[in-house]
Amino acid sequence: MGAIVVAFAAGFLLRGAQLRKQKSRVCELEKEMMTSHSEILDLHKEKLALEKQLKGASNIPVIPITAKEEKKSDKSTGSK
């Protein structure tokens, strides 16, 4: 009977230690994710501020590169 109680107590303690370790790892990963998301949001804010600054400083119209690529692809498919 005593061996059963000792085995139960040992199993309970080992499983408790595993659960605590897993919970601490999950908390650590959550903090890392929150930090990463925060950095991404800060970079987006900086990017938007720079884009706004560039739009305000330049009165020259800008044609996106993708529009030129589409025209080229239309010309190449039309000539075949």
VEXMARRO-544037 format. One record per residue: residue in one letter; z, x, y of N, C-alpha, C in turn. Coordinates in steps of 0.05 Angstrom, whole numbers, padded with zeros to 5 digits, always signed. Each point is the difference from the previous one (the first is absolute). Last residue first. Layout:
N
aZXYZXYZXY
...
END
This chain:
80
k-01608+00036+00773-00007+00004-00028-00017-00022-00011
s+00040+00006+00090-00024+00016-00003-00008+00003-00029
g+00081-00046+00027-00023-00015+00009-00026+00015-00004
t+00085+00039-00019-00006-00021-00020-00025-00015+00008
s+00033+00066+00059-00009+00013-00025-00007-00021-00021
k+00033-00029+00084-00026+00012+00003-00010+00012-00026
d+00088-00035+00003-00019-00021+00002-00029+00010+00002
s+00071+00062+00001-00003-00011-00027-00020-00024+00000
k+00023+00039+00082-00015+00019-00016-00005-00011-00028
k+00054-00050+00058-00028+00000+00009-00017+00019-00017
e+00092+00000-00016-00011-00025-00009-00030-00002+00008
e+00051+00072+00032-00005+00003-00029-00013-00025-00011
k+00029+00000+00090-00023+00017-00004-00008+00003-00029
a+00078-00047+00021-00023-00015+00009-00026+00016-00003
t+00084+00040-00018-00008-00018-00022-00024-00016+00008
i+00044+00057+00063-00018+00014-00018-00010-00018-00022
p+00028-00039+00098+00012+00010-00025-00020+00013-00019
i-00001-00003+00108-00013-00013-00022+00012+00011-00026
v+00034-00008+00109-00001+00016-00025-00013-00017-00022
p+00003+00005+00116+00000-00015-00024-00003+00018-00025
i+00048+00028+00094-00026+00003-00014+00001-00017-00026
n+00072+00016+00064-00016-00023+00007-00027+00001-00014
s+00106+00043-00016-00029+00003-00003-00014-00026+00007
a+00096+00010+00000-00010+00024+00015-00030+00001+00000
g+00050-00069-00047+00005-00002+00028-00013+00023+00016
k-00003+00000-00094-00016-00022+00010+00003-00003+00030
l+00053+00064-00045-00028+00008+00001-00018-00022+00011
q+00092-00018-00012-00003+00019+00021-00029+00009+00002
k+00023-00057-00070+00003-00014+00025-00005+00019+00024
e+00005+00037-00086-00025-00015+00003+00000-00016+00026
l+00078+00048-00021-00022+00018+00006-00026-00015+00003
a+00075-00050-00027+00004+00010+00027-00023+00019+00009
l+00002-00030-00089-00008-00022+00018+00004+00008+00029
k+00028+00061-00066-00029-00003-00001-00009-00022+00020
e+00093+00013-00012-00012+00023+00014-00031-00003+00001
k+00047-00062-00052+00006-00005+00029-00013+00022+00017
h-00005+00009-00093-00018-00021+00009+00004-00006+00030
l+00058+00061-00042-00027+00012+00003-00020-00021+00009
d+00088-00028-00020+00000+00017+00024-00028+00012+00005
l+00012-00049-00079+00000-00018+00023+00000+00016+00026
i+00009+00048-00080-00027-00012+00002-00002-00018+00024
e+00084+00036-00021-00018+00021+00010-00028-00011+00004
s+00063-00056-00041+00007+00004+00029-00019+00020+00012
h-00006-00014-00092-00011-00023+00015+00005+00003+00030
s+00039+00064-00057-00029+00003+00000-00013-00023+00016
t+00093-00004-00014-00007+00022+00018-00030+00003+00002
m+00032-00062-00061+00005-00010+00027-00007+00022+00020
m-00004+00023-00091-00022-00019+00007+00003-00009+00029
e+00069+00053-00035-00024+00016+00003-00024-00018+00009
k+00081-00041-00024+00003+00014+00026-00025+00016+00006
e+00004-00042-00084-00003-00019+00022+00002+00012+00027
l+00017+00054-00075-00029-00006+00002-00005-00021+00022
e+00090+00021-00021-00013+00023+00011-00030-00005+00005
c+00050-00065-00045+00007+00001+00028-00013+00023+00014
v-00011-00006-00092-00015-00022+00013+00006+00000+00030
r+00049+00060-00053-00028+00009+00001-00017-00022+00015
s+00090-00019-00020-00002+00020+00022-00028+00009+00004
k+00016-00059-00071+00003-00014+00026-00001+00020+00023
q-00002+00034-00088-00025-00014+00006+00002-00014+00027
k+00077+00043-00033-00020+00020+00006-00027-00014+00008
r+00071-00054-00030+00006+00011+00027-00021+00021+00008
l-00006-00036-00087-00006-00020+00020+00005+00010+00029
q+00024+00055-00074-00029-00002+00002-00008-00020+00022
a+00091+00008-00020-00010+00024+00013-00030-00001+00004
g+00040-00068-00051+00008-00002+00029-00010+00024+00016
r-00010+00002-00093-00019-00019+00011+00006-00004+00030
l+00060+00054-00049-00027+00013+00002-00020-00018+00013
l+00087-00035-00017+00000+00021+00021-00027+00013+00003
f+00010-00063-00069+00003-00014+00026-00001+00021+00023
g+00002+00032-00089-00026-00013+00007+00000-00013+00027
a+00081+00035-00032-00019+00022+00005-00027-00011+00008
a+00066-00061-00027+00007+00011+00025-00020+00022+00008
f-00009-00038-00086-00006-00020+00021+00005+00011+00028
a+00026+00052-00074-00029-00001+00002-00009-00019+00022
v+00092+00003-00019-00009+00025+00012-00030+00001+00004
v+00037-00073-00047+00008-00001+00028-00009+00025+00015
i-00013-00002-00093-00018-00020+00013+00006-00002+00030
a+00055+00054-00054-00026+00012+00003-00020-00019+00014
g+00086-00031-00025+00002+00018+00023-00027+00013+00006
m+00010-00054-00077+00000-00016+00024+00000+00017+00025
END
